[in-house]
Amino acid sequence: MRILLVEDDIYLAEALAEALAIQRYAVDTVSDGEFAWVQVNTLDYDLILLDMMLPQLDGIHLCQRLRSYGYQMPILMITARDTSTDKVIGLDAGADDYMVKPLDIPELLARIRALLRRGQTVSPPILEWGQLRLDPATYEVCYGDQTLRLTPKEYSLLELLIRNGRQIMSRSAIIEHVWSLENPPKEDTIKVHIKSLRSKLRAVGAPDDLIETVHGLGYRLKSLGE
């Protein structure tokens, strides 16, 4: 899941980005509404965490613009202004939820999970590829009856592959979906994670080529018919 965090308080933005990254979200952070508008038109986001008071283009007007252009991703608005009028303005602008600073991080994460679940009703709760099973709700991964212990990045990479199946994922596409744009890894880092994933899968009985390398193009999962 990729989240766009729009917050001009540098210290708060860093704290929120760290908390979200621990929960295995890919987070991009911008500090004003105009930059946020550019980001939304560049990448697909599953949710926007949006401060109400921003330079250039404030959260209310950005929210209105997004909805007027047909963007349907959940928007959780945050603000230091705790009045009923402000909440009504935010919700009427198109926000799905509203929280007042100082933020309670566990509550914020719970609200984010709730908003993301609303948009996942058409997705299967358990992702499967042959004997490989991945549960996005609990982050549990099994092959057959054995559990895999994965790092957050390994989990995100494997989830991306299983969601796309036989579609080839280039290294640049993997970086775009799994890493923050503010701290992208070198492409060789992808090889390291793929190697580690293969090793852990092999240890629980998966075939060596469950994750295929398509030379010069990227990676995909082995066909179930092979």
Accessible surface in RSA format (square Angstrom, percent):
REM  Atomic radii and reference values for relative SASA: ProtOr
REM  Chains: A
REM  Algorithm: Lee & Richards
REM  Probe-radius: 1.40
REM  Slices: 20
REM RES _ NUM      All-atoms   Total-Side   Main-Chain    Non-polar    All polar
REM                ABS   REL    ABS   REL    ABS   REL    ABS   REL    ABS   REL
RES MET A   1    73.27  37.9  38.27  25.3  35.00  83.3  38.86  33.0  34.41  45.6
RES ARG A   2    13.17   5.5  12.35   6.3   0.82   1.9   9.06  12.4   4.11   2.5
RES ILE A   3     0.00   0.0   0.00   0.0   0.00   0.0   0.00   0.0   0.00   0.0
RES LEU A   4     0.09   0.1   0.09   0.1   0.00   0.0   0.09   0.1   0.00   0.0
RES LEU A   5     0.00   0.0   0.00   0.0   0.00   0.0   0.00   0.0   0.00   0.0
RES VAL A   6     0.00   0.0   0.00   0.0   0.00   0.0   0.00   0.0   0.00   0.0
RES GLU A   7     3.03   1.7   0.34   0.3   2.69   6.4   0.00   0.0   3.03   2.5
RES ASP A   8    63.20  44.3  44.69  44.5  18.51  43.8   8.92  21.0  54.28  54.1
RES ASP A   9    65.60  45.9  57.31  57.0   8.29  19.6  20.10  47.3  45.49  45.4
RES ILE A  10   119.18  67.8 112.97  84.2   6.21  15.0 116.07  83.6   3.11   8.4
RES TYR A  11   179.90  84.0 173.64  98.8   6.26  16.3 127.28  95.7  52.61  64.9
RES LEU A  12    40.66  22.6  36.20  25.9   4.46  11.2  39.89  28.0   0.78   2.1
RES ALA A  13     6.46   5.9   6.02   9.3   0.44   1.0   6.35   8.9   0.11   0.3
RES GLU A  14   106.49  61.1  98.36  74.4   8.13  19.3  43.48  84.1  63.00  51.4
RES ALA A  15    53.82  49.5  42.94  66.3  10.87  24.7  48.75  68.6   5.07  13.4
RES LEU A  16     0.52   0.3   0.51   0.4   0.01   0.0   0.51   0.4   0.00   0.0
RES ALA A  17    24.74  22.8  23.47  36.2   1.27   2.9  23.79  33.5   0.96   2.5
RES GLU A  18   114.34  65.6 107.50  81.3   6.85  16.3  37.56  72.7  76.78  62.7
RES ALA A  19    18.60  17.1  13.82  21.3   4.78  10.9  17.39  24.5   1.20   3.2
RES LEU A  20     0.71   0.4   0.71   0.5   0.00   0.0   0.71   0.5   0.00   0.0
RES ALA A  21    51.56  47.4  41.47  64.0  10.09  22.9  42.19  59.4   9.37  24.8
RES ILE A  22   112.19  63.8  97.58  72.7  14.61  35.2 104.20  75.0   7.99  21.7
RES GLN A  23    51.14  28.6  49.77  36.4   1.37   3.3   2.30   4.9  48.85  37.0
RES ARG A  24    69.69  29.3  54.12  27.6  15.57  37.1   7.45  10.2  62.25  37.7
RES TYR A  25    20.22   9.4  12.54   7.1   7.68  20.0   7.66   5.8  12.56  15.5
RES ALA A  26     8.98   8.3   2.71   4.2   6.27  14.3   6.95   9.8   2.03   5.4
RES VAL A  27     9.62   6.3   4.70   4.3   4.92  11.9   4.70   4.1   4.92  13.3
RES ASP A  28     2.41   1.7   2.41   2.4   0.00   0.0   2.41   5.7   0.00   0.0
RES THR A  29    31.20  22.2  19.01  19.3  12.20  29.1  16.69  22.4  14.51  21.9
RES VAL A  30    22.21  14.6  15.43  14.0   6.78  16.3  22.21  19.3   0.00   0.0
RES SER A  31    54.03  45.7  52.25  69.7   1.78   4.1  27.80  59.2  26.23  36.7
RES ASP A  32    11.08   7.8  11.08  11.0   0.00   0.0   0.14   0.3  10.93  10.9
RES GLY A  33     0.00   0.0   0.00   N/A   0.00   0.0   0.00   0.0   0.00   0.0
RES GLU A  34    69.70  40.0  69.44  52.5   0.26   0.6  32.82  63.5  36.88  30.1
RES PHE A  35   120.47  60.3 119.86  74.2   0.61   1.6 119.90  72.7   0.57   1.6
RES ALA A  36     0.09   0.1   0.09   0.1   0.00   0.0   0.09   0.1   0.00   0.0
RES TRP A  37    42.62  17.1  42.62  20.6   0.00   0.0  20.34  10.8  22.29  36.2
RES VAL A  38    86.25  56.8  83.93  76.0   2.32   5.6  85.79  74.5   0.46   1.2
RES GLN A  39    31.45  17.6  31.45  23.0   0.00   0.0   3.56   7.6  27.89  21.2
RES VAL A  40     7.15   4.7   0.57   0.5   6.58  15.9   0.57   0.5   6.58  17.9
RES ASN A  41    83.24  57.4  46.75  45.2  36.49  87.9  27.78  66.9  55.45  53.6
RES THR A  42    89.42  63.6  58.94  59.8  30.47  72.6  51.71  69.5  37.71  57.0
RES LEU A  43    17.18   9.6  10.04   7.2   7.14  18.0  15.27  10.7   1.91   5.1
RES ASP A  44   136.53  95.6 120.02 119.5  16.51  39.0  39.81  93.7  96.72  96.5
RES TYR A  45    14.54   6.8   0.04   0.0  14.50  37.7   1.23   0.9  13.30  16.4
RES ASP A  46    55.27  38.7  47.33  47.1   7.94  18.8   7.59  17.9  47.68  47.6
RES LEU A  47     0.00   0.0   0.00   0.0   0.00   0.0   0.00   0.0   0.00   0.0
RES ILE A  48     0.16   0.1   0.16   0.1   0.00   0.0   0.16   0.1   0.00   0.0
RES LEU A  49     0.00   0.0   0.00   0.0   0.00   0.0   0.00   0.0   0.00   0.0
RES LEU A  50     0.00   0.0   0.00   0.0   0.00   0.0   0.00   0.0   0.00   0.0
RES ASP A  51     4.33   3.0   4.33   4.3   0.00   0.0   0.00   0.0   4.33   4.3
RES MET A  52     6.51   3.4   6.39   4.2   0.12   0.3   2.21   1.9   4.31   5.7
RES MET A  53   101.73  52.7  98.95  65.5   2.78   6.6  94.86  80.6   6.87   9.1
RES LEU A  54    19.71  11.0   0.00   0.0  19.71  49.5   3.12   2.2  16.59  44.6
RES PRO A  55    61.14  44.6  48.77  44.5  12.37  45.0  60.40  49.9   0.74   4.6
RES GLN A  56   147.08  82.2  95.82  70.0  51.26 122.1  18.83  40.1 128.25  97.3
RES LEU A  57    21.83  12.2  20.10  14.4   1.74   4.4  21.83  15.3   0.00   0.0
RES ASP A  58    43.95  30.8  39.73  39.5   4.22  10.0  10.30  24.2  33.66  33.6
RES GLY A  59     0.00   0.0   0.00   N/A   0.00   0.0   0.00   0.0   0.00   0.0
RES ILE A  60    21.09  12.0  21.09  15.7   0.00   0.0  21.09  15.2   0.00   0.0
RES HIS A  61   100.62  55.0  97.04  67.4   3.58   9.1  64.57  66.5  36.05  41.9
RES LEU A  62     0.28   0.2   0.28   0.2   0.00   0.0   0.28   0.2   0.00   0.0
RES CYS A  63     0.00   0.0   0.00   0.0   0.00   0.0   0.00   0.0   0.00   0.0
RES GLN A  64    84.56  47.3  78.89  57.7   5.67  13.5  27.84  59.3  56.72  43.0
RES ARG A  65    68.38  28.7  63.12  32.2   5.27  12.5  18.95  25.9  49.43  30.0
RES LEU A  66     0.00   0.0   0.00   0.0   0.00   0.0   0.00   0.0   0.00   0.0
RES ARG A  67    56.88  23.9  42.26  21.5  14.62  34.8  33.61  45.9  23.27  14.1
RES SER A  68    90.86  76.8  46.43  62.0  44.43 102.4  52.21 111.2  38.65  54.1
RES TYR A  69   152.18  71.0 120.20  68.4  31.98  83.2  79.52  59.8  72.66  89.6
RES GLY A  70    45.17  55.7   0.00   N/A  45.17  55.7  28.38  77.9  16.80  37.6
RES TYR A  71    58.37  27.3  54.76  31.2   3.61   9.4  42.30  31.8  16.07  19.8
RES GLN A  72   146.17  81.7 121.80  89.0  24.38  58.0  57.41 122.2  88.76  67.3
RES MET A  73    25.38  13.1  15.31  10.1  10.06  24.0  21.78  18.5   3.59   4.8
RES PRO A  74    22.21  16.2  21.04  19.2   1.17   4.3  22.21  18.3   0.00   0.0
RES ILE A  75     0.00   0.0   0.00   0.0   0.00   0.0   0.00   0.0   0.00   0.0
RES LEU A  76     0.00   0.0   0.00   0.0   0.00   0.0   0.00   0.0   0.00   0.0
RES MET A  77     0.00   0.0   0.00   0.0   0.00   0.0   0.00   0.0   0.00   0.0
RES ILE A  78     0.00   0.0   0.00   0.0   0.00   0.0   0.00   0.0   0.00   0.0
RES THR A  79     0.34   0.2   0.00   0.0   0.34   0.8   0.34   0.5   0.00   0.0
RES ALA A  80    74.96  68.9  51.72  79.8  23.24  52.9  51.72  72.8  23.24  61.6
RES ARG A  81   111.05  46.6 106.18  54.1   4.87  11.6  38.21  52.2  72.84  44.1
RES ASP A  82    92.60  64.9  67.93  67.6  24.67  58.3  16.85  39.7  75.75  75.5
RES THR A  83    70.32  50.0  63.54  64.4   6.78  16.2  67.89  91.2   2.43   3.7
RES SER A  84    88.55  74.8  80.28 107.1   8.28  19.1  40.27  85.8  48.28  67.6
RES THR A  85    90.79  64.6  85.94  87.1   4.85  11.6  53.21  71.5  37.58  56.8
RES ASP A  86    10.19   7.1  10.19  10.1   0.00   0.0   0.00   0.0  10.19  10.2
RES LYS A  87    81.14  39.6  81.14  49.8   0.00   0.0  31.40  28.3  49.73  53.0
RES VAL A  88    82.87  54.5  81.49  73.8   1.38   3.3  82.85  72.0   0.02   0.0
RES ILE A  89    78.88  44.9  74.55  55.5   4.33  10.4  77.54  55.8   1.34   3.6
RES GLY A  90     0.00   0.0   0.00   N/A   0.00   0.0   0.00   0.0   0.00   0.0
RES LEU A  91    84.07  46.8  71.18  50.9  12.89  32.4  71.30  50.1  12.76  34.3
RES ASP A  92   118.03  82.7  82.86  82.5  35.17  83.2  29.29  68.9  88.74  88.5
RES ALA A  93     6.13   5.6   0.16   0.2   5.97  13.6   2.10   3.0   4.03  10.7
RES GLY A  94    21.21  26.2   0.00   N/A  21.21  26.2  17.07  46.8   4.14   9.3
RES ALA A  95     9.11   8.4   0.00   0.0   9.11  20.7   0.00   0.0   9.11  24.1
RES ASP A  96    56.23  39.4  34.25  34.1  21.97  52.0   6.03  14.2  50.20  50.1
RES ASP A  97    31.93  22.4  30.76  30.6   1.17   2.8   4.45  10.5  27.47  27.4
RES TYR A  98    16.07   7.5   6.63   3.8   9.44  24.6   6.63   5.0   9.44  11.6
RES MET A  99    10.48   5.4   7.44   4.9   3.04   7.2  10.48   8.9   0.00   0.0
RES VAL A 100    39.25  25.8  26.38  23.9  12.87  31.0  26.38  22.9  12.87  34.9
RES LYS A 101    46.31  22.6  35.72  21.9  10.58  25.2  21.16  19.0  25.14  26.8
RES PRO A 102   136.69  99.6 115.42 105.2  21.27  77.3 121.04  99.9  15.65  97.3
RES LEU A 103    25.29  14.1   1.34   1.0  23.94  60.2   1.80   1.3  23.49  63.2
RES ASP A 104    75.07  52.6  67.47  67.2   7.60  18.0  27.62  65.0  47.45  47.3
RES ILE A 105    55.01  31.3  52.91  39.4   2.10   5.1  52.91  38.1   2.10   5.7
RES PRO A 106    94.79  69.1  86.89  79.2   7.89  28.7  91.03  75.2   3.75  23.3
RES GLU A 107    70.15  40.3  63.82  48.3   6.33  15.1  29.70  57.5  40.44  33.0
RES LEU A 108     1.44   0.8   1.44   1.0   0.00   0.0   1.44   1.0   0.00   0.0
RES LEU A 109    18.11  10.1  17.99  12.9   0.13   0.3  18.04  12.7   0.08   0.2
RES ALA A 110    42.16  38.8  37.55  58.0   4.60  10.5  38.34  54.0   3.81  10.1
RES ARG A 111    73.46  30.8  70.21  35.8   3.24   7.7  18.96  25.9  54.50  33.0
RES ILE A 112     0.00   0.0   0.00   0.0   0.00   0.0   0.00   0.0   0.00   0.0
RES ARG A 113   100.43  42.2  98.44  50.2   1.99   4.7  40.13  54.8  60.30  36.5
RES ALA A 114    35.64  32.8  32.60  50.3   3.05   6.9  33.10  46.6   2.55   6.7
RES LEU A 115     3.03   1.7   3.03   2.2   0.00   0.0   3.03   2.1   0.00   0.0
RES LEU A 116    14.31   8.0  11.86   8.5   2.45   6.2  12.81   9.0   1.51   4.1
RES ARG A 117   143.01  60.0 136.56  69.6   6.44  15.3  64.32  87.9  78.69  47.7
RES ARG A 118   153.26  64.3 131.72  67.1  21.54  51.3  61.87  84.6  91.39  55.4
RES GLY A 119    59.68  73.6   0.00   N/A  59.68  73.6  34.46  94.6  25.23  56.5
RES GLN A 120    53.41  29.9  46.98  34.3   6.42  15.3  18.61  39.6  34.80  26.4
RES THR A 121   117.63  83.7  80.46  81.6  37.16  88.6  69.35  93.2  48.27  73.0
RES VAL A 122   137.53  90.5 104.44  94.5  33.10  79.8 112.29  97.6  25.24  68.5
RES SER A 123    40.72  34.4  27.47  36.7  13.25  30.5   8.56  18.2  32.15  45.0
RES PRO A 124    79.36  57.8  68.97  62.9  10.39  37.8  75.36  62.2   4.00  24.9
RES PRO A 125   110.02  80.2  96.52  88.0  13.50  49.1 108.54  89.6   1.48   9.2
RES ILE A 126    51.51  29.3  43.19  32.2   8.32  20.1  43.19  31.1   8.32  22.6
RES LEU A 127    13.40   7.5  12.10   8.7   1.30   3.3  13.40   9.4   0.00   0.0
RES GLU A 128   106.33  61.0  80.87  61.2  25.46  60.6  18.26  35.3  88.08  71.9
RES TRP A 129    37.35  15.0  35.19  17.0   2.16   5.1  35.50  18.9   1.85   3.0
RES GLY A 130    51.26  63.2   0.00   N/A  51.26  63.2  29.51  81.0  21.75  48.7
RES GLN A 131   107.56  60.1  97.60  71.3   9.95  23.7  37.27  79.3  70.28  53.3
RES LEU A 132     0.00   0.0   0.00   0.0   0.00   0.0   0.00   0.0   0.00   0.0
RES ARG A 133    97.95  41.1  96.87  49.4   1.07   2.6  25.23  34.5  72.72  44.1
RES LEU A 134     0.34   0.2   0.00   0.0   0.34   0.8   0.22   0.2   0.12   0.3
RES ASP A 135    29.27  20.5  28.57  28.4   0.70   1.7   6.93  16.3  22.34  22.3
RES PRO A 136    30.84  22.5  19.39  17.7  11.46  41.6  19.68  16.2  11.16  69.4
RES ALA A 137    89.46  82.3  51.66  79.7  37.81  86.0  62.85  88.5  26.62  70.5
RES THR A 138    73.38  52.2  50.59  51.3  22.80  54.3  56.79  76.3  16.59  25.1
RES TYR A 139    69.36  32.4  54.02  30.7  15.34  39.9  39.66  29.8  29.71  36.6
RES GLU A 140   103.16  59.2  97.68  73.9   5.47  13.0  26.64  51.5  76.51  62.5
RES VAL A 141     1.94   1.3   1.33   1.2   0.61   1.5   1.36   1.2   0.59   1.6
RES CYS A 142    29.12  22.0  29.04  32.4   0.08   0.2   1.51   3.8  27.62  29.8
RES TYR A 143    22.84  10.7  21.36  12.2   1.48   3.9   8.12   6.1  14.73  18.2
RES GLY A 144    35.57  43.9   0.00   N/A  35.57  43.9  23.81  65.3  11.77  26.4
RES ASP A 145   140.98  98.8 103.62 103.1  37.37  88.4  49.75 117.1  91.24  91.0
RES GLN A 146    88.78  49.6  85.79  62.7   2.99   7.1  21.62  46.0  67.17  50.9
RES THR A 147    63.67  45.3  43.98  44.6  19.69  46.9  18.34  24.6  45.33  68.5
RES LEU A 148    10.55   5.9   0.44   0.3  10.11  25.4   3.19   2.2   7.35  19.8
RES ARG A 149   194.23  81.5 183.30  93.4  10.93  26.0  79.55 108.7 114.68  69.5
RES LEU A 150    28.73  16.0   3.45   2.5  25.28  63.5   5.53   3.9  23.20  62.4
RES THR A 151    60.17  42.8  56.84  57.6   3.34   8.0  59.38  79.8   0.79   1.2
RES PRO A 152    61.96  45.2  61.47  56.0   0.48   1.8  61.85  51.1   0.11   0.7
RES LYS A 153    69.14  33.7  68.60  42.1   0.54   1.3  25.00  22.5  44.13  47.0
RES GLU A 154     6.90   4.0   6.90   5.2   0.00   0.0   0.08   0.2   6.82   5.6
RES TYR A 155     5.45   2.5   5.45   3.1   0.00   0.0   4.97   3.7   0.49   0.6
RES SER A 156    21.88  18.5  18.17  24.3   3.71   8.5  10.76  22.9  11.12  15.6
RES LEU A 157     0.08   0.0   0.08   0.1   0.00   0.0   0.08   0.1   0.00   0.0
RES LEU A 158     0.00   0.0   0.00   0.0   0.00   0.0   0.00   0.0   0.00   0.0
RES GLU A 159    25.04  14.4  25.04  18.9   0.00   0.0   5.00   9.7  20.03  16.4
RES LEU A 160    18.06  10.1  15.40  11.0   2.66   6.7  17.60  12.4   0.46   1.2
RES LEU A 161     0.48   0.3   0.32   0.2   0.16   0.4   0.32   0.2   0.16   0.4
RES ILE A 162    12.33   7.0   1.07   0.8  11.26  27.1   1.07   0.8  11.26  30.6
RES ARG A 163   101.50  42.6  64.31  32.8  37.19  88.5  42.00  57.4  59.50  36.1
RES ASN A 164    41.92  28.9  28.07  27.1  13.84  33.3   5.83  14.0  36.09  34.9
RES GLY A 165     6.39   7.9   0.00   N/A   6.39   7.9   5.69  15.6   0.70   1.6
RES ARG A 166    83.98  35.3  73.27  37.4  10.71  25.5  46.79  63.9  37.19  22.5
RES GLN A 167   108.83  60.9  96.76  70.7  12.07  28.7  37.64  80.1  71.19  54.0
RES ILE A 168    56.79  32.3  38.09  28.4  18.70  45.1  38.09  27.4  18.70  50.7
RES MET A 169     8.35   4.3   8.02   5.3   0.33   0.8   7.91   6.7   0.44   0.6
RES SER A 170    39.69  33.5  37.64  50.2   2.05   4.7  30.08  64.1   9.61  13.5
RES ARG A 171    69.30  29.1  66.90  34.1   2.40   5.7   6.95   9.5  62.35  37.8
RES SER A 172    69.55  58.8  62.02  82.8   7.53  17.3  41.38  88.1  28.16  39.5
RES ALA A 173    26.18  24.1  22.78  35.2   3.41   7.7  26.15  36.8   0.04   0.1
RES ILE A 174     0.00   0.0   0.00   0.0   0.00   0.0   0.00   0.0   0.00   0.0
RES ILE A 175    22.21  12.6  22.17  16.5   0.04   0.1  22.17  16.0   0.04   0.1
RES GLU A 176    66.37  38.1  65.33  49.4   1.04   2.5   9.19  17.8  57.18  46.7
RES HIS A 177    87.79  48.0  75.98  52.8  11.81  30.2  47.97  49.4  39.82  46.3
RES VAL A 178     8.26   5.4   2.11   1.9   6.14  14.8   3.53   3.1   4.72  12.8
RES TRP A 179    22.78   9.1  22.08  10.7   0.70   1.6   9.41   5.0  13.36  21.7
RES SER A 180    28.64  24.2  23.45  31.3   5.19  12.0  20.98  44.7   7.67  10.7
RES LEU A 181    69.99  39.0  54.14  38.7  15.85  39.8  54.47  38.3  15.53  41.8
RES GLU A 182   114.33  65.6  77.41  58.6  36.92  87.9  45.04  87.1  69.30  56.6
RES ASN A 183   114.03  78.6 110.34 106.6   3.69   8.9  23.90  57.5  90.13  87.1
RES PRO A 184    74.02  53.9  54.62  49.8  19.39  70.5  54.62  45.1  19.39 120.5
RES PRO A 185    27.29  19.9   7.82   7.1  19.46  70.7  18.83  15.5   8.46  52.6
RES LYS A 186   170.51  83.2 161.43  99.0   9.08  21.6 110.86  99.8  59.65  63.5
RES GLU A 187    85.28  49.0  80.69  61.0   4.59  10.9  30.33  58.7  54.95  44.9
RES ASP A 188    93.14  65.2  91.30  90.9   1.83   4.3  27.89  65.6  65.25  65.1
RES THR A 189    43.38  30.9  40.62  41.2   2.77   6.6  23.57  31.7  19.82  30.0
RES ILE A 190     0.00   0.0   0.00   0.0   0.00   0.0   0.00   0.0   0.00   0.0
RES LYS A 191   100.19  48.9  95.31  58.5   4.88  11.6  46.96  42.3  53.24  56.7
RES VAL A 192    98.83  65.0  95.63  86.6   3.20   7.7  97.76  84.9   1.07   2.9
RES HIS A 193    35.13  19.2  35.04  24.4   0.09   0.2  22.68  23.4  12.45  14.5
RES ILE A 194     2.26   1.3   2.26   1.7   0.00   0.0   2.26   1.6   0.00   0.0
RES LYS A 195   152.86  74.6 150.54  92.4   2.32   5.5  94.84  85.4  58.02  61.8
RES SER A 196    34.51  29.2  27.97  37.3   6.54  15.1  23.23  49.5  11.29  15.8
RES LEU A 197     0.00   0.0   0.00   0.0   0.00   0.0   0.00   0.0   0.00   0.0
RES ARG A 198    59.21  24.9  56.26  28.7   2.96   7.0  19.35  26.4  39.87  24.2
RES SER A 199    53.04  44.8  50.27  67.1   2.78   6.4  14.64  31.2  38.40  53.8
RES LYS A 200    63.38  30.9  59.08  36.3   4.30  10.2  50.28  45.3  13.09  13.9
RES LEU A 201     2.04   1.1   2.04   1.5   0.00   0.0   2.04   1.4   0.00   0.0
RES ARG A 202   115.75  48.6 104.33  53.2  11.42  27.2  38.17  52.2  77.58  47.0
RES ALA A 203    84.72  77.9  44.85  69.2  39.87  90.7  57.14  80.5  27.58  73.1
RES VAL A 204    19.69  13.0  13.63  12.3   6.06  14.6  14.17  12.3   5.52  15.0
RES GLY A 205    58.87  72.6   0.00   N/A  58.87  72.6  33.64  92.3  25.23  56.5
RES ALA A 206     5.53   5.1   0.00   0.0   5.53  12.6   0.00   0.0   5.53  14.6
RES PRO A 207    52.91  38.6  38.25  34.9  14.67  53.3  50.01  41.3   2.90  18.0
RES ASP A 208    94.05  65.9  80.94  80.6  13.11  31.0  31.74  74.7  62.31  62.1
RES ASP A 209    67.17  47.1  63.71  63.4   3.46   8.2  34.18  80.4  32.99  32.9
RES LEU A 210    12.34   6.9  12.29   8.8   0.05   0.1  12.29   8.6   0.05   0.1
RES ILE A 211     1.32   0.7   0.00   0.0   1.32   3.2   0.00   0.0   1.32   3.6
RES GLU A 212    31.45  18.1  28.35  21.4   3.11   7.4  16.37  31.7  15.08  12.3
RES THR A 213    52.12  37.1  31.09  31.5  21.03  50.1  26.00  34.9  26.12  39.5
RES VAL A 214    30.71  20.2  26.74  24.2   3.97   9.6  30.20  26.2   0.51   1.4
RES HIS A 215   161.82  88.4 138.13  96.0  23.68  60.6  95.94  98.9  65.88  76.7
RES GLY A 216    85.40 105.3   0.00   N/A  85.40 105.3  44.66 122.6  40.74  91.2
RES LEU A 217   108.26  60.3  94.64  67.7  13.62  34.2  98.79  69.4   9.46  25.5
RES GLY A 218     7.38   9.1   0.00   N/A   7.38   9.1   5.40  14.8   1.98   4.4
RES TYR A 219     6.73   3.1   6.73   3.8   0.00   0.0   1.44   1.1   5.29   6.5
RES ARG A 220    58.83  24.7  58.76  30.0   0.07   0.2   0.07   0.1  58.76  35.6
RES LEU A 221     0.00   0.0   0.00   0.0   0.00   0.0   0.00   0.0   0.00   0.0
RES LYS A 222    40.20  19.6  39.30  24.1   0.90   2.1  10.26   9.2  29.94  31.9
RES SER A 223    31.18  26.3  28.00  37.4   3.18   7.3   5.16  11.0  26.01  36.4
RES LEU A 224   111.32  62.0  79.39  56.8  31.94  80.3  82.93  58.2  28.40  76.4
RES GLY A 225    79.17  97.6   0.00   N/A  79.17  97.6  40.45 111.0  38.72  86.7
RES GLU A 226   126.41  72.6  69.45  52.5  56.96 135.6  64.92 125.6  61.49  50.2
END  Absolute sums over single chains surface
CHAIN  1 A    11665.6       9432.0       2233.7       6343.6       5322.1
END  Absolute sums over all chains
TOTAL         11665.6       9432.0       2233.7       6343.6       5322.1
